[in-house]
Amino acid sequence: MLAQTVLAPHRVTTPELGAVRALMTEDESAISDAPLYRPEAGGLLLLLGLVLLSPKEPKEEK
């Protein structure tokens, strides 16, 4: 008898569908204002540092 009540089909109502849609499409809330990790910013700084510290071509003497 218990299996019949547990496995009985359930009809989904319009308010339930609306609640599920709202949960699926809702944006995540911000939990802090901390800056986000951006690895491309670190790579750009590294590239800039390497360009600035790279050896220069020797100048020709006059």
C-alpha positions in Angstrom: 0.0 0.0 0.0 2.8 2.4 0.8 4.5 1.8 -2.6 1.2 2.8 -4.3 1.0 6.1 -2.6 4.7 6.9 -3.1 4.8 5.9 -6.8 1.4 7.4 -7.7 1.7 9.9 -10.5 1.7 13.6 -9.5 0.1 16.3 -11.7 2.2 19.4 -11.9 0.2 22.6 -11.5 0.9 26.0 -13.0 2.2 27.6 -9.8 4.7 24.7 -9.4 5.9 25.2 -12.9 6.3 28.9 -12.3 8.3 28.2 -9.1 10.6 25.8 -10.9 11.2 28.2 -13.8 12.0 31.0 -11.4 14.5 28.9 -9.6 16.2 27.8 -12.8 16.5 31.3 -14.3 17.2 33.3 -11.2 20.7 34.9 -11.1 23.0 34.1 -8.3 23.1 36.7 -5.6 26.4 38.4 -4.8 27.6 37.3 -1.4 30.6 39.8 -1.2 32.1 42.7 -3.0 35.5 41.1 -3.2 37.3 41.4 -6.5 37.1 38.4 -8.8 40.2 36.4 -9.8 41.2 37.3 -13.3 44.1 35.2 -14.6 44.3 37.2 -17.9 45.1 40.3 -15.9 48.1 38.5 -14.3 49.3 37.3 -17.7 49.1 40.8 -19.1 51.2 42.2 -16.3 53.7 39.4 -16.8 54.0 40.0 -20.5 54.4 43.8 -19.9 57.2 43.1 -17.4 59.0 40.8 -19.8 58.8 43.3 -22.6 60.2 46.1 -20.3 63.0 43.9 -19.0 64.0 42.3 -22.3 67.5 43.0 -23.5 67.8 45.8 -26.1 69.6 45.5 -29.4 73.1 47.0 -29.3 73.5 50.4 -30.8 76.0 50.9 -33.6 78.9 53.1 -32.7 79.5 56.1 -34.9 
